[in-house]
Amino acid sequence: MLYIVLPAYNEDEALPDLLEDIEQNCAPIPHQIVVVNDGSTDRTLDVVHQYSLTHKNVHKVNHIQNQGLGAALNSGFQYVLNLNQDQGNVPENRVDMKQEGPDMVITMDSDNTQPADHIPLLYEKICSGADLVIASRYVQGGEQHGLSLGRRVLSWGAGRVMHYFVPITGVRDYSCGYRAYRLSILAEGARLYGPDIIKSRNFSGMVELLLKVAPLAEQVTEVPLKLHYELKKGASKMRIIATIWGYVQLIYQIKRQRWSTVKWAEE
């Protein structure tokens, strides 16, 4: 089963188009969509509720208050793990719940800047044996449009700094949240780190998650992503200074504590 986790904060304008795009691109693939409303103050929760009335594969998780990207992903992963366990207990004569391929989770932004037509590609990579696949802006064929100079420098610099301190073979894009994970490595991450795998409250949580689960994966790969940030509706939620400070804290924690699951590509 393919599970798509969408953390959403004030995305009532973008979500309808994104949900439709996902349904069109994933029509041949058994899939469930989990939208985590992270304390939105607009109509995001209403949009998800209305969509779920006509699409039984759409689930909503609600945070009363905004808790940040990391907390939204933690909630989404826990919901998926519980949902997957429940589906595993369905009697075999319920043929509508049968599925082919490994269980996996794809995460992506809810602002409709990441193309849903990449989902089948990420899905096929996991089906072909990969454990973690990143939609990358920095491999051949990858591009990014509509980002401010500051955001471009931050994303590129984060990758370079993290590659220096915590190199992961085959990874160039450390911060992009458009990824596919084999569900088993997320389950193992939850076992090792607890249900809140991500401790960071800002956008550095995507890097933290990668550093924690990549060592659990036998095969990590990237596919090219053409990011179109100019399609975003509404203001960015990223706070650049807070995100940079989050990266600094991550490096400090890793070097000081040397997480038991982190395998260094080079020493």
N, C-alpha and C positions, 0 to 999 in steps of 0.2 A: 504493500500500500504506500502511496505517496501522500505525505502530509505537508501542507504548505502553511507556514506560520508567518503571519503578517502583524508585526507590532504597529499600532496606529495611534497617533496623537494629533487630533485636529486635522483629519484627512477626509472630511465629508465630501469635498469637491472631487478628489482624485479616486476615492475608493470605488464608486460605481463603475467607472471605466476599467479600472484594474481588475475587479472581480469578473467583469464580462470578458476581458482579454484572457484571464486565466482559464475560464470555462471553455472558451473557444480553442485555446491551444492545448488543453489537457483533456479534451473530450474522449480520446481513445484510452486514456490512462485512468485506472481506478484511483481516485484522490479524494482527500478531505482538506478543507480549508479552515484554519483556526485564526480568527482575527482577535488580537488582544487590544482592547480599547484601554489605553493607558491614561485614564482620567481626562479625556477630551472635554473641552468646554463648548464644542460646536455640536453638530448633529451626527457625529461619527457613529455613536452607539445606535441611533435610530436607523441609520443606513444599513448597518450590519444586521440589525433585527429584521428589517423589512426584507432584506435579501435572503435571510435564512428561512423565511416563511415559504419561499418558493424554491429554495435550493437546500435540500435536506443534508447536503454534504458540507454546509457552511455552519461553523460553530463560533460562538462568541464567548470570550473571557473578558471580564470587566474589572478594572481597577477603579475604585471610587476616586482616588487621588492620583495625580501623575507621579510615577515612581522612577521613570527613566527607562532607556532602551534595554539595559541589562535585565532589569526586573521584569519587563514585558516579555522578553525572550525566555527567561526562566519560567514564567507562568505558562507560556505557550508550550515549552518542552514538557513540562509536567502534565499538562492537559493531554498532549499527544501520547505520552507514555501510558497514562491511564486509559486513554481511548483505545490504544493498541492492545492493551491487556484485556480490556472488555471485549474487543472484537475477536481476540484469540480464544475467548471462552464461548463463542457462538457455536451451536451445534453444526456438524458438518453438513446436515441436510439443508442448511440455509445457504444455497448456492450463490445467492446474491452477494455474500460477503467473501466468497473465494477470490483469490487474487494471484497474480503471477509477479515474479520479481521480488527483490528484497524490500523490506520496510525502510523508508528513508524520509528525511525531513529536508525541505527546502525553505530557506529564509530569504526574504526580500523586503525592500522598503515598500511602504504603502502609498507613496506619493506619485506612483506611476512613472517614475523616471527610469526604472529598470525594466527592459522589455520582457513581457511574459513569454514571448516565443523562444526564449532560452531555456525554459523549464524542461521541454522534452529532451534537449541536449544534455542538461545536467542529469536528468533521469536516466538516459541511456548510458552515461559515463558510470553511474553507480551500478546499473545492471551489468555493465561489462567488467566490473571488478574493483572500481575505485571505492575508497571509503570516505573520501572528502574531496569535493570539487568546488573550486572557487571561480566565479565569473570575474575575470581579471581585466583591468584596464591597461595592464602593462606587459601583456604578451603580444606577439605579432597578431595584428588584426583588431586589437583593443583600442578604443578611443574614449574620450570624454569631452562633452560639449556643454557649454553654459555654466561652467563653474567659475567662480571668481578666482583671481590670482592667488589670494590667500588660501582658499580651499585646495587649489591645485598643489601649492607648495606643501601644505600640511599633509595631504594624502601621500604625495611622493616622498616627502621627508620621513614620514612615519614608517613607510616601507623600508627605506634605506637604513634608518636607525635600528629598527627591529631586526632587519637582516644581519646587521653588524653584531648586535648583542645576543639575539636568539635566532640564528639562522635555521630555517626549515627548508629542506631540500625540495625544490620544485615550486616554491611559493615566492611570488613577487608582489602580489597585492594583499597586504596584511589587513587592510582596514575595510575593504568592501564587504558588505553584509549579504550580498547575493551569493549564497552557497548552498550546496547539497551535502548532507551528512547521512551516512548509513546510521540507522536508528540505534544500532547496537553500540556505537561509540559514544553517542549521547547518553545512553543508559549507563554505560560504564563511567562516563564523566560524572553523572549524578551520583553514582555509587561512591566514587572517590572523593568528590568535593561537596556532596550534599545536594539537595534540590536546587539551591541557589548556586549554580555553577559560576555564574558571572557576579562578581562582587562590585565591579565598577558601576557607578551611577550615570556616567556620561558615555559618549560615543567610543571611548577607548575600550568599552566592554567587548566590542567585536574582536579586537586584537587579543584581549584576555581569553576569550572563548577559543580562538584559534590556537593560542599557545598551550591551552590545557588539553584540547582534544586531538590536535594533530599528532602528538606522540602515540596516541592510541590507534592511529590509522596505519595500515600497512602501505596503502597507496594514496598519495595526495597529488592532485593534478589541477591544472587551470584550463579554462576555456576563454577565448576572447570575448570581452563585453564592450559594447558601444553604449556608454552612459549618456543620456540626454537630459541633463539637469535643467535645461531651459523649459522642459515640459512641466516642471514642478509648479503646482498651484499653491500659493501661500508662502510665507516666510520660512527660512531654514530654522530648524530647531537646534542645530549644532552651535555650541559655544566654544569658539576656537581655543581660548586661553584654558578653559576647564578641560578640554580634550587633551591639549598638550601636557597639562599637569597630570592628567590620568596616565599618559604614556610614561612620564617620568616615574610615577609611582609603580607602574607595572615593572619597569626595568629594575627598580630598587628592590621590589619584593622578590622577583625571580632570582636576582643575584645574591640577595641576603638569605632567602629561605631555600633556594634551589629546589623548586617543586619536584617532588619525587618522580613525577611522570614525565618531566621534560627531558628529552634526549637531545643533547647538543649535536648538531651536524658537524661542528668543528670545535675543538678545544684549543 
